[in-house]
Every structure is written in structure tokens, then in C-alpha cells.
Amino acid sequence: MVRNTQLDDPIGSVALLQEPNRARLYDLVSRAGEPVGRDEAAAALGITRELAAFHLDRLVEGGLLATEFRRLGGRTGPGAGRPAKLYRRTEGDVIVTLPTRNYDRAADVMAAALEQLGSRGASALNPLARERGREEAGHLLSAMESVSAVADDVVPLVETLRGAGYAPEIEPDGSVMLHNCPYDALAQDHRDLTCGMSAAWAEGVVEVLGAPMRVELNPQPGRCCVIVRPLAEPGAA
């Protein structure tokens, strides 16, 4: 069954993001590969540590962030200092629909039905997902005045992935890491089907944009199972 975060006041929690700094902090923590500390958050936004701590703790109270305590720098034992308070995005989703809708339940049932079909389910799903990826990339290209005006081939790819909710980030080796799975709740119970769909969609995007990239599946906790890597490794002839 698809699981969403249960909050007493989901509308109030979402309303917390109306404050600009709070929204930026939530975005920062959500896109980070590791829990974020107060000093790091303050430096990233150019605000004081006290203000960052206030907003981060308000997001915790609203159920949008969770905390953990850990000593930074790898030091342990006496003299290592107090553990730092770190922030990470809470598991699950916060969904507000008025009136109530149950799209997640429908998706869960459909995914279960496709899984019962075995390989035939993936054979039906993945080509359609790939075609949808082509369509979304095509919409981006048609909206651009000139594709050649974009100096970096990865830019339109990143914009398409960001628009689809994947929270992409370019790594030093040129790979595009996806720090959010838009289908995370569904993937909890239907991981192979969902990851295959995401990979096929990304392949369609890469194909239309002509980016010199390849799509790989590499499931890791806390991020999307898909990674988009350069065709040629850095420094290769």
C-alpha cells in the first residue's frame, strides 16, 4: 500500500513554506545527499545561524523535516565536542487535496496489476514511459528559442528532470544525481516496476535532447534509483 506522511494539520504544514527563507531551507535540505547542519544551512542562504535554526526547527514542528544528532568531522570520545543537530527531509509525502482524492490508491492497484502480469507488465509500461519522456523533452525544446544557445548539453536535461520533480544535481564527474523520487511512496511496494518506469522515462528524455549521457539504475536510500552519467568518463581519450 502507498504510504503518505500523516500530519495533524497538513495544510498548516504546507503553509509554513510561504515564508521565503523557510522554503529555501526546505529545498536545501530536500536536495542534500546528507543531513544538513545549522551552520551549513546559514552559509548557503547567507543568513545568521540563529535565523536558520529558528526556521529549521519550525519545519521540524510542522512535520516537514526530521532531526538527528551526530558529531561532525569524525571525532569521537572525550573532547570531541557536542553532537551537532542535523536536519533531513521526513520520509513519505505530504499531500493536500480538496476535496479528498485517492490517486495514490489507484496507482497502487494499477502497479499491483501490472506486476501480476510479470514481464508483460513491464513490456507494456516501459515503452509508454519512454514515449512520455520524449514528449516532455520535446516540450522543453519547443519552448527554447535556440537549442544551440545553451552552452552546456546537460542544462536542458537538468531542467526537464527538475520540472518532473527529480531534484537533479550535477556531480563533479558530470553525472546527474537525482535527490528525489517523484514516485517514492509507490516505489516502497513496487520498486522494480517503478524504477524501470523512471529509467525508461529518463531514456526518452535523453534521446530527444541528444545529451551525451546514459541512464543507469543504482538504487540507494534517500534518492531516486536513476543516475544519468556521461557517455565518456572524464579524461578519456
Secondary structure by P-SEA (a helix, b strand, c coil): cccccccccaaaaaaccccaaaaaaaaaaaaccccccaaaaaaaacccaaaaaaaaaaaaaaccbbbbbbbcccccccccccbbbbbbbbccccccccccccaaaaaaaaaaaaaaaaaaaaaacaaaaaaaaaaaaaaaaaaccccccccccaaaaaaaaaaaccccccccccbbbbccccccccccccaaaaaaaaaaaaaaaaaaacccbbbbbbbbcccccbbbbbccccccc
